[in-house]
Amino acid sequence: MLHLWMEDEFTRNGSYPASVDNNSCPACNLNTDNYNFSATYINGGLPPYTLTATPKTNTVQDDDRCGAISVAASGRTEAKKGGSAINGCW
């Protein structure tokens, strides 16, 4: 849902949103109790952004083997924990 919302915002406003949270995208229903959500923008880059969900410390997701999971606008996915790529999370 978040990925679609990002593209819809770009179509409607000509730019991607400045923040990624439940206030800016109520329909996304992001699990902000256990994750911090962010978007990294690459001005003029392809893909133009990458969305990341990072487990919050001292939550049930903190020990998840996949760590931070990311998806780029291109659809490329990645999982990293402690700076190392983790396979099999997507």
trRosetta pair geometry for C-beta under 8 A, 3 or more apart (Angstrom, degrees):
i j d omega theta_ij theta_ji phi_ij phi_ji
1 4 5.8 -60 -153 39 34 110
1 5 6.2 36 152 -22 69 107
1 25 7.7 150 133 161 101 128
1 27 6.5 -136 179 123 132 89
1 28 5.0 171 111 -121 116 64
1 29 7.4 40 69 33 158 86
2 5 5.6 -54 -147 35 32 114
2 6 6.5 38 153 -24 64 101
2 20 6.8 53 -160 -159 121 113
2 25 6.5 108 -117 113 71 164
2 28 4.9 63 -80 -138 78 127
2 30 7.0 62 -76 -80 124 106
2 37 7.5 -132 -129 -162 156 140
2 51 5.9 135 121 -153 128 161
3 6 5.8 -51 -155 28 30 114
3 7 6.9 22 152 -11 62 105
3 51 6.6 -123 -80 7 76 148
3 71 6.4 -55 -78 107 125 132
3 73 7.5 156 -150 -117 95 54
4 7 5.9 -59 -152 39 34 107
4 8 6.2 36 151 -21 68 108
5 8 5.5 -54 -145 37 32 114
5 9 6.3 36 155 -21 66 104
5 17 8.0 -18 135 -2 97 138
5 25 4.7 58 171 -127 164 133
5 27 7.1 166 -85 70 127 105
5 28 5.9 -64 -11 -69 155 110
6 9 5.9 -55 -152 34 28 112
6 10 6.6 27 151 -18 62 105
6 16 5.7 7 -167 -141 92 102
6 17 6.8 -113 -120 19 66 99
6 20 7.9 -12 -81 -103 105 109
6 39 7.2 154 -110 -114 131 143
6 49 6.6 -131 -175 71 145 146
6 51 7.2 -133 -43 -61 150 124
6 73 7.3 -119 111 -102 138 99
7 10 5.6 -52 -150 35 35 113
7 11 6.4 37 152 -20 66 104
7 73 7.7 130 -73 -143 96 103
8 11 5.6 -53 -148 36 32 112
8 12 6.2 21 157 -11 66 110
9 12 6.0 -61 -142 44 28 104
9 13 5.6 -20 175 23 68 117
9 15 7.7 -49 137 91 94 51
9 16 6.2 81 96 -141 117 43
9 17 4.8 -36 164 -40 166 96
10 13 6.8 -74 -122 57 18 80
10 14 7.0 22 -170 -150 55 6
10 15 6.4 -108 -120 112 67 8
10 16 5.3 -10 -75 -76 100 64
13 17 7.9 85 50 -74 149 66
16 39 6.9 -145 147 150 130 150
16 41 6.3 177 67 -105 136 120
16 48 6.7 167 -31 128 139 123
16 49 5.7 152 -153 -41 173 146
17 20 6.8 125 92 -72 118 63
17 24 5.6 127 -180 170 148 143
17 25 7.7 -169 30 -44 171 104
17 39 7.5 101 77 28 82 159
19 23 7.5 1 106 68 133 104
19 24 5.1 159 85 -25 94 147
20 24 6.8 -92 -114 63 22 133
20 25 7.2 -10 -151 12 57 126
20 30 7.7 111 151 -70 83 160
20 37 4.8 -112 116 128 110 109
20 38 6.2 147 48 -132 126 16
20 39 4.7 125 -31 -22 133 104
20 51 6.7 164 -139 -131 164 97
21 24 5.5 86 54 18 72 96
21 25 7.2 149 79 32 32 83
21 30 6.7 -111 -150 46 40 146
21 32 6.9 45 -148 -87 87 137
21 37 6.5 163 -87 65 57 117
22 25 6.7 -79 -125 73 29 63
22 26 5.9 59 179 -109 72 49
22 28 6.6 -139 -105 67 60 98
22 29 7.1 52 -117 -108 106 23
22 30 5.3 -137 -62 38 87 97
22 32 6.2 -96 -14 -20 118 133
23 26 7.3 14 -133 -66 16 79
25 28 3.9 43 124 -10 116 122
25 30 7.4 75 82 -23 107 111
26 29 7.7 35 164 -59 46 60
30 35 7.2 -106 172 76 96 113
30 37 5.4 -57 -163 -27 148 150
31 34 5.2 -15 142 42 112 99
31 35 5.4 70 89 20 89 108
32 35 6.6 -84 -112 67 32 68
32 36 7.7 55 -142 -100 72 39
32 37 7.1 -74 -95 0 82 106
33 56 7.7 -118 141 27 37 143
33 59 6.8 150 138 -138 73 136
34 55 6.4 -35 162 -139 82 73
34 56 5.8 -151 -169 26 30 103
34 59 4.5 173 -126 149 71 145
34 60 6.0 -48 -115 52 127 86
34 61 4.2 97 175 2 115 126
35 53 4.4 -10 -171 -171 143 95
35 54 6.3 133 -159 64 78 38
35 55 6.0 -51 -100 -98 70 38
35 56 6.3 -141 -87 -20 15 87
35 61 6.4 -19 -65 74 80 164
36 53 7.5 153 73 -156 42 48
36 54 4.8 -21 59 62 94 98
36 56 6.0 112 -28 -75 87 85
37 51 7.1 -11 -168 -171 93 93
37 52 7.2 161 -152 85 48 52
37 53 5.5 -17 -99 -101 75 71
37 54 7.9 -178 -78 20 28 73
38 51 7.4 163 86 -153 44 50
38 52 5.1 -12 61 59 90 98
38 54 7.2 12 9 -1 110 112
39 49 5.2 -4 -175 -173 103 126
39 50 7.1 157 -155 77 56 42
39 51 5.5 -24 -100 -98 77 66
39 52 7.7 171 -86 18 29 75
40 49 6.4 153 77 -156 48 67
40 50 4.8 -8 54 55 102 93
40 52 6.9 38 -10 -6 104 117
41 48 6.6 -11 -149 161 75 75
41 49 5.1 -26 -101 -99 61 91
42 45 2.9 -38 127 39 120 142
42 46 7.8 -101 92 0 130 19
42 47 7.2 102 39 91 125 50
42 48 6.0 -149 59 -151 82 35
42 49 6.9 -168 15 -78 77 38
42 50 7.9 53 -17 -9 106 91
44 48 7.9 102 9 -114 4 87
45 48 6.0 143 73 -108 71 42
46 74 7.1 80 167 -66 77 120
47 50 6.9 108 84 -65 118 73
47 72 4.3 135 44 165 148 107
47 73 3.7 172 -176 53 123 94
47 74 4.0 -130 -61 -24 123 92
47 76 7.2 -161 -6 22 135 108
48 73 5.4 13 44 11 75 159
49 72 7.3 166 98 -153 44 62
49 73 5.2 83 53 -39 73 114
50 70 5.3 17 170 -178 110 119
50 71 7.1 173 -157 87 69 31
50 72 4.6 -36 -101 -98 85 71
50 73 7.3 -100 -76 -13 45 72
51 70 6.5 162 84 -152 47 65
51 71 5.4 -9 58 59 98 81
51 72 7.8 177 19 -91 67 23
52 68 5.6 10 -174 177 109 110
52 69 7.1 164 -149 85 61 39
52 70 4.3 -22 -96 -96 82 92
53 68 6.8 175 86 -153 46 63
53 69 5.4 -5 55 58 95 87
53 70 7.7 -175 20 -77 61 47
54 67 7.7 -15 -138 164 68 71
54 68 4.2 -12 -103 -107 76 105
55 59 6.4 -152 -178 64 88 112
55 61 3.8 -149 -128 121 112 103
55 62 5.2 173 143 -90 125 38
55 64 5.7 169 -66 28 149 116
55 67 6.7 -110 12 -151 113 40
55 68 7.1 -126 6 -75 73 59
56 59 4.6 62 76 -5 95 133
56 61 6.9 74 36 63 66 108
56 62 6.8 -62 91 -73 48 91
57 62 5.7 71 -139 -115 33 125
58 62 6.0 69 -25 -51 14 156
59 62 5.1 133 52 -31 61 96
60 63 7.9 -69 176 32 37 91
61 64 4.8 -17 -165 -19 66 124
64 67 6.6 -174 91 -53 90 28
65 81 6.9 -99 174 -25 40 162
65 86 6.5 163 142 -161 80 147
65 89 7.6 -158 98 -90 86 106
66 69 5.7 14 142 -65 123 104
66 79 4.3 -65 -168 -164 92 139
66 81 6.6 164 143 -45 18 116
66 86 5.3 -169 -131 93 52 145
66 89 3.7 112 -122 -123 124 135
67 79 6.1 127 58 174 84 84
67 80 5.4 -79 94 101 134 42
67 81 2.8 -178 -40 -84 136 80
67 82 6.9 -128 -93 -3 151 60
67 86 6.3 140 22 -4 105 140
68 79 7.1 164 84 -153 46 55
68 80 5.4 -16 60 63 95 83
68 81 7.1 160 15 -81 68 55
69 77 7.3 -10 -174 -170 91 97
69 78 7.3 165 -155 89 50 50
69 79 4.9 -18 -103 -101 75 84
69 89 6.1 -146 -103 138 113 132
69 90 7.4 141 -153 -72 118 89
70 77 6.9 159 88 -155 57 51
70 78 4.7 -8 59 60 102 95
70 79 7.5 -180 19 -79 71 38
70 80 7.7 10 1 8 112 100
71 75 7.0 -24 -171 -146 97 29
71 76 7.2 158 -155 81 52 45
71 77 5.1 -17 -101 -101 77 77
71 78 7.9 178 -77 23 37 68
72 75 6.8 -34 74 33 78 22
72 76 4.3 12 32 52 120 94
72 77 7.7 -138 12 -68 76 34
72 78 8.0 51 -24 0 95 106
77 89 7.9 -150 146 87 118 92
77 90 4.2 77 122 -76 154 161
78 85 6.7 -75 -161 -128 93 96
79 85 7.0 96 76 -162 60 59
79 86 4.3 -64 107 63 108 100
79 87 7.8 180 55 -69 113 12
79 89 3.7 43 -31 46 161 154
79 90 6.9 -171 -29 -32 111 86
80 83 6.4 -6 176 -139 116 11
80 84 6.4 158 -153 74 77 30
80 85 5.7 -43 -96 -95 79 43
80 86 6.4 168 -102 2 22 89
81 84 6.3 -29 68 60 63 83
81 86 5.4 41 8 -41 102 131
86 89 5.5 61 105 -30 106 126
